[in-house]
Every structure is written in C-alpha cells, then in structure tokens.
Amino acid sequence: MRKLLIGLVALVVLAAAALTGMIAFGTAAAPPYMVSISAPFAKVDFSDVPKAETLTARDGTSLSYRVWPAPGATTTVIAIHGSSANAASLHPLAKALQSEGITVYAPDIRGHGASGRRGDIDAMTSLDDDLADFTALVRARQPQSKLVLLGFSSGGGFALHAAATATGSSFERAVLIAPMLGVRAPTVRNTGNQWVAPFIPRIIALLALDRIGVRAFQGLPVLAFAVAPGNPANLTDRYSFRLMRAFATADYVADLRDAKCSLAVVVGAKDELFDAAKFEPAIRAVRADVPVTVVPDLTHIEMTTDPRAVPALLAAVRGRP
C-alpha cells in the first residue's frame, strides 16, 4: 500500500509539473503579417465613421458601440465584428445597409476596441450577458423595428452561438458572414495563409485544469494574430483562454439545431481562411432550411468591404432568396 501511495503521489507530481511546463512555456510566435486581411481596408474611407457611444454593462464595464441610423427603418441590424477587430471595421458594410434603409448598431465586443480590457474578459458568460444587455438597449431604441443579428468570421461563430441562447429569440434571423464554425469544422482550411497561431500546449493544459475546476490561469493569452508589424491599426493581437472560448461557437452542429431564429450563411468564393465550397454541405447536413450563398470572386475581408457583397448580404438580412 505504501508503494502504491508513493507511486500515486509521484504521478500527481509529474502531472502537475507537466501542466505547469505546458502553461509556462507552451506558447507560440504570432504568424507572419497576413496582407490579405489588412489590404482591403486601405480602400475604405473611415473619415465618416460614427462617433462611439457607450453602454454600461450589468457588471459596470463600459462597452463601446457605434450606430449607423436610417430614419424610419423597419429593420435594425446588430453587427458583430471579426476576431481582433472592432465595430469601426464594419463601417463600409454598415454604410451600405444604412443606404438601403436599415439601421445598424455595432458594438466593440468586450476585450476589443474600447470595451473592457484588451484581449481578455472577466468570465466565460461576459459576452453572452453583454449581448443581452446590448439587445435590450437596441430594442428600447427601435421598438417598431425587426431585429437581425449579423456576425462576420469569429463574430459569425459567436452570432451562431448567440442564436441558440435565450437572446436568440429576440431576432428575426441571424446572418453569418464567412463564419468561423470551430477548428474541427470541415470549412476550416488546413493549408495556406495563417491568421492565428494557437498556443496548443497551453490550451490543452488549461482545458485539463478547467475540467477539475481550476480556472486561475484562464486570463493567460492562448491565441496570437497575424497583425501588421507595430500593430498600426491598434487591433487586439492576442486572446486569453476566456475570450477565445467565449467569442465562438463551441459546437456549431448543436447551435445550428438549437437556433431560436432563422439563419442564413454568406461567404466569398475566394475566402483564404475558409473553404467556401464546404459551407453548404456542412450546414445542410444539419439544417436543410438554412440558405448558403457563395459570392463570386470575393475574399474573406472583402465580404464586408466590397460593394459586390452587398446584394447577397441585403437579401440575407431581409430574408429573401
């Protein structure tokens, strides 16, 4: 018995040492600057971006958001930006929708831009609570308007997740633009340019600790993004474990099935992060009623910056084929 106890203690010590090493040293360098993600924004005029407004969340955190108002709008979009970005990144798309009589509200998701502290959140539920608070604000300001949730890239994954929560019933539909459906989704490319470098050993260790209720290290960074040298756009260049898990869909199949509003997916044919051709079979395998539109010639970021994407996105927002 004594030998057994000594052996068990030794295993525990070794496991603890291994986890400690994985947490302390299991990081990675940021990927090389990904030009195709930044280049489309060089063509965008940001001089008329609406002034940021603020909402105080239920935990007292100040959340920043912007509004593109369309007087008399019968449809209002809550737009969720992609990974690393902020609400202003959606300016060209929001202006296009505004010109078609649609009001757009876009928050800086907590951990991005001017919302909370950069790259981290306080709890796994923070983003869900924030969206519920923000939706209540928009509903109070636009009481006669239909609400549509729109999310781009990682924001599309988060919008899919949100559609499956209680807040999802507030929306008539959710439009997912080139959504990140998770690292195991068939839509994710395994080759080509990299936008994000995951700290895999650290992530594995933190997942293991999470299973036994140890969450003290979840504020550590676990993702690094391929932002420009010096980060001139002031993007969020790293995510903590908490933010990584919260700003996503943990199970796209379950969220597709459980969505409390109708859904639509729109993606560019030349998307360099995701395989556009695989979205329809992946989505239709779960929900045959969800339309998937592939827009010719457009890359990932061009889906929010190029006028050629607007007709398909307008049709999705309005629920038209």
BELBEL-V158727 format. One record per residue. N is the residue number from 1. RES is the residue in one letter. NEAR is the number of other C-alpha atoms within 8 Angstrom. D_LAST is the distance of its C-alpha to the last C-alpha in Angstrom with 2 decimals. Layout:
N,RES,NEAR,D_LAST
N,RES,NEAR,D_LAST
This chain:
1,M,4,70.41
2,R,5,71.32
3,K,6,70.03
4,L,7,66.76
5,L,8,66.35
6,I,8,67.21
7,G,8,64.64
8,L,8,61.92
9,V,8,62.81
10,A,8,62.72
11,L,8,59.25
12,V,8,58.02
13,V,8,59.62
14,L,8,58.12
15,A,8,54.63
16,A,8,55.00
17,A,8,56.26
18,A,8,53.39
19,L,9,50.78
20,T,8,52.67
21,G,9,52.68
22,M,11,48.96
23,I,13,48.21
24,A,8,50.73
25,F,7,50.22
26,G,11,46.86
27,T,12,45.03
28,A,8,43.56
29,A,6,43.46
30,A,9,40.32
31,P,12,38.47
32,P,7,39.17
33,Y,8,37.34
34,M,13,33.82
35,V,7,33.47
36,S,7,29.81
37,I,8,28.90
38,S,9,31.02
39,A,8,30.94
40,P,11,27.57
41,F,7,28.96
42,A,6,31.87
43,K,6,29.71
44,V,8,28.62
45,D,5,30.67
46,F,7,31.40
47,S,4,34.05
48,D,5,31.97
49,V,7,30.64
50,P,7,31.06
51,K,5,34.19
52,A,8,33.97
53,E,7,34.53
54,T,8,35.76
55,L,9,35.24
56,T,9,38.00
57,A,10,36.67
58,R,8,38.37
59,D,5,40.73
60,G,6,41.75
61,T,9,39.89
62,S,10,38.65
63,L,15,34.96
64,S,13,33.73
65,Y,13,30.45
66,R,13,29.11
67,V,10,27.19
68,W,11,25.25
69,P,8,25.47
70,A,10,23.55
71,P,6,25.76
72,G,5,24.29
73,A,10,21.02
74,T,9,19.10
75,T,11,17.12
76,T,14,19.20
77,V,12,18.34
78,I,12,20.94
79,A,14,20.70
80,I,16,22.68
81,H,18,24.24
82,G,12,25.02
83,S,7,28.37
84,S,10,31.47
85,A,11,29.77
86,N,14,29.61
87,A,16,27.58
88,A,8,28.65
89,S,8,26.91
90,L,13,23.55
91,H,10,24.99
92,P,11,23.09
93,L,10,19.64
94,A,10,20.91
95,K,9,22.31
96,A,10,19.12
97,L,13,17.32
98,Q,13,20.54
99,S,8,20.57
100,E,6,17.30
101,G,12,19.03
102,I,14,18.14
103,T,15,21.20
104,V,14,21.49
105,Y,13,24.18
106,A,13,25.02
107,P,13,28.03
108,D,16,30.31
109,I,13,30.01
110,R,16,33.55
111,G,15,35.41
112,H,16,33.74
113,G,14,34.59
114,A,11,36.70
115,S,14,35.74
116,G,11,38.55
117,R,10,40.43
118,R,11,38.87
119,G,13,37.73
120,D,13,38.63
121,I,14,37.99
122,D,6,40.39
123,A,6,38.78
124,M,10,35.93
125,T,7,34.55
126,S,11,34.78
127,L,11,31.18
128,D,8,29.88
129,D,9,32.41
130,D,11,31.52
131,L,9,27.81
132,A,9,28.88
133,D,10,31.31
134,F,9,28.92
135,T,11,26.23
136,A,8,29.07
137,L,8,30.06
138,V,9,26.65
139,R,10,26.30
140,A,7,29.79
141,R,6,29.05
142,Q,8,25.70
143,P,6,26.47
144,Q,5,24.18
145,S,10,21.09
146,K,9,18.19
147,L,13,18.51
148,V,14,16.01
149,L,13,17.61
150,L,15,16.81
151,G,19,18.97
152,F,16,19.80
153,S,14,21.77
154,S,15,24.44
155,G,16,22.91
156,G,18,19.72
157,G,19,22.04
158,F,13,23.75
159,A,14,20.60
160,L,15,19.79
161,H,14,23.43
162,A,11,23.33
163,A,17,20.40
164,A,13,22.82
165,T,10,25.70
166,A,8,26.72
167,T,12,25.19
168,G,12,21.70
169,S,10,21.91
170,S,7,22.16
171,F,13,18.52
172,E,10,15.46
173,R,13,13.54
174,A,17,14.55
175,V,15,12.91
176,L,17,15.00
177,I,13,15.66
178,A,15,17.77
179,P,14,19.26
180,M,13,22.81
181,L,14,22.75
182,G,12,26.55
183,V,6,29.23
184,R,6,29.11
185,A,7,25.37
186,P,8,24.79
187,T,11,22.53
188,V,13,25.61
189,R,10,27.55
190,N,4,31.22
191,T,4,32.49
192,G,7,32.28
193,N,7,32.52
194,Q,10,33.03
195,W,9,31.79
196,V,10,33.65
197,A,13,36.91
198,P,10,37.35
199,F,11,40.92
200,I,9,40.80
201,P,10,44.37
202,R,14,44.11
203,I,12,40.77
204,I,8,42.29
205,A,11,45.35
206,L,13,43.49
207,L,8,41.33
208,A,8,44.60
209,L,10,46.21
210,D,9,43.26
211,R,7,43.73
212,I,6,47.27
213,G,6,46.47
214,V,8,47.71
215,R,8,45.38
216,A,5,47.85
217,F,7,46.49
218,Q,9,42.74
219,G,10,42.91
220,L,7,43.83
221,P,10,41.43
222,V,15,39.64
223,L,13,37.07
224,A,15,37.80
225,F,12,35.26
226,A,14,35.63
227,V,10,36.09
228,A,11,38.11
229,P,6,41.90
230,G,4,43.24
231,N,9,39.77
232,P,7,39.75
233,A,5,36.30
234,N,5,37.80
235,L,12,35.16
236,T,12,35.71
237,D,11,37.21
238,R,11,37.93
239,Y,14,36.63
240,S,15,38.88
241,F,15,38.43
242,R,14,37.29
243,L,13,34.62
244,M,11,33.38
245,R,9,32.87
246,A,12,31.48
247,F,11,28.86
248,A,14,26.90
249,T,13,25.51
250,A,7,28.54
251,D,8,26.68
252,Y,12,22.98
253,V,7,23.01
254,A,7,24.64
255,D,13,22.46
256,L,12,19.23
257,R,8,20.93
258,D,8,22.40
259,A,14,19.59
260,K,10,19.98
261,C,11,16.54
262,S,9,12.98
263,L,11,12.11
264,A,12,9.83
265,V,14,11.61
266,V,15,11.74
267,V,15,14.92
268,G,16,16.93
269,A,12,18.18
270,K,10,21.72
271,D,13,21.86
272,E,10,25.59
273,L,11,25.62
274,F,10,23.00
275,D,11,22.12
276,A,12,18.49
277,A,7,18.60
278,K,9,19.71
279,F,11,16.94
280,E,8,14.80
281,P,7,17.97
282,A,10,19.32
283,I,12,16.43
284,R,10,15.81
285,A,7,19.59
286,V,9,19.41
287,R,9,16.08
288,A,8,14.14
289,D,5,11.49
290,V,11,10.61
291,P,9,7.76
292,V,11,9.82
293,T,8,9.24
294,V,10,12.61
295,V,11,13.55
296,P,7,16.54
297,D,7,20.03
298,L,13,19.69
299,T,11,22.00
300,H,13,21.92
301,I,9,23.11
302,E,11,21.44
303,M,13,18.07
304,T,10,19.67
305,T,13,22.01
306,D,10,20.58
307,P,6,18.81
308,R,5,16.79
309,A,13,14.76
310,V,11,13.97
311,P,7,10.98
312,A,10,8.94
313,L,9,10.71
314,L,9,10.26
315,A,10,6.50
316,A,13,7.35
317,V,12,10.33
318,R,6,9.04
319,G,7,6.73
320,R,6,3.81
321,P,5,0.00
